[in-house]
Structure formats: C-alpha cells, structure tokens
Amino acid sequence: MTESNPPSALQILPWPAMVAAVKRSADYGTFEAFYASLTDSLPQNSPLTRVRLTSIIIRNYFPGRTLDSLATRVWRAYGRDDLLTDIMRVMSLEAEPVTARFVVEQLLVLPPGATFDTGRARDYIGATYRRFCRDSYRRLLARARYLGLLTRRGKELLVAAVPRPADAFLILLHARLAPTPRIVRVSDILSAPFWQYLGMRSPEEVRSILRDADAAGIVARYAIVDELEQVTTRYPFEEYLSRRVAL
C-alpha cells in the first residue's frame, strides 16, 4: 500500500468452504487434479463466486501451487481440526495484510473476554482506506470471528480466548525457522509474526511453550547460553510431521 494507492477492498471469505477445500486437498495425488476439481466442488451457486473463491484459496493456502502446502501436510499428518484452524489462521493472515494488522494492533492488545468496541474496526477501516467502507468493515469483523479471534454474546462482540496453540507453534517453528535440527535464537522467533497470528499476546507465552517442549523432549534444549536465549531443535521438520509430534 502506498499513499496514493490504498489496499483493495476486503473480499468475503467463506471460512467453512475454505477449510473443507484444504481437507479435500489431502485426498489428491497431484495439485493439478485438486485444482481441476476445486471450483466445481465449492458450494456457492454463482460460477463467478466459485472462480473468485478458488483464486483466494490457492493464493492463501497453496501459494506454491503444490500439495506440499503446510496446511495440507498438517491435516494429512494429524487430522486435527484445532490444529488445522491454527495453521490456516496464520496462513490467512500472512496473505491478508490488512486483516493481519487489524488483529495485531486492534485485537491482541485487548485481553480475552473484553468487550470489543466496533468503533475500533470502523476507525481502522477509515484510516486504511481513507474513507469508511461498510462492506470491508463487515467483512473484517466476519474474518476475525471465523479466525476464532472474536466471538458473539448476544449483541456484543467479545475478544475470544484462543486455546493455547502449542502444537501449531512448534510445527511453525520447525517449518519456518528450523527445517533441520539447529539452534534458533528466541529473538528470531519473536521477530517473526506467526506467533502473534496464532493469537498469542506476549513473548512469555512463547517461552512457556518452549519450556514445556524442552521438558517433554520435543526440542533438544531451551536455555540461555552466554546471555543468548535459544532453543535447539531435535527433529528435522519432515520427521517431526511423520512422527506426529505433539505436546
């Protein structure tokens, strides 16, 4: 986004259909076969809507146009809905910077259970697009709910309490920063946004997971060495998935 070019208006993201598509991808042997069937498999009535949604699904979850997508691989390995939701939340926010910035700057600064003032979303949309866009405002709030970050109680929106995403965090640590066993500085982990996209609010939540992973033997070591806080991983990422490692 530049001063003269605000971002495109937010699109509708039908989360259940997107989750179903990622799950279905695990049944195919090639990306080409999956892609060829994707548009017709979507439940929307409009052909144009299905084509648009196909494009969004590929962009968000299959950017390399391969079934080596992290979401597909995690679903194949673990078959856990909670874990797939966590991974897809991260991938969605990585592909949608307007939503990601809203999550980090407007949602995660509030404690779980707090009433969410929708004026924050209105102001954010107005500042982002330099005018209020009602459709983008509604879609932004809908995205936050689908991603498990907002919940509704009666007429109120509340900041959701995201279940501790320990297993998703450790998978992403290996996938993004340690595909082979190595020493990773905790400062490098904290400088990456994925831990916040998982819904964690403070570095202490990250450290708590690392301590538990160390105690469980999932990582080789978590320690401060020569004043440098670091974690040493134990498994290559491929083996981590094949073993279905979990806390």
Secondary structure, 3 states (H helix, E strand, C coil): CCCCCCCCCCCCCCHHHHHHHHHHHCCCCCHHHHHHHHHHHCCCCCHHHHHHHHHHHHHHHCCCCCCCCHHHHHHHHHCCHHHHHHHHHHHHHHHCHHHHHHHHHHHCCCCCCCECCHHHHHHHHHHHHCCCCHHHHHHHHHHHHHCCCEEEECCEEEECCCCCCHHHHHHHHHHHHCCCCCEEEHHHHHHCCHHHHCCCCCHHHHHHHHHHHHHHCCEEEEEEECCEEEEEECCCHHHHHHCCCCC
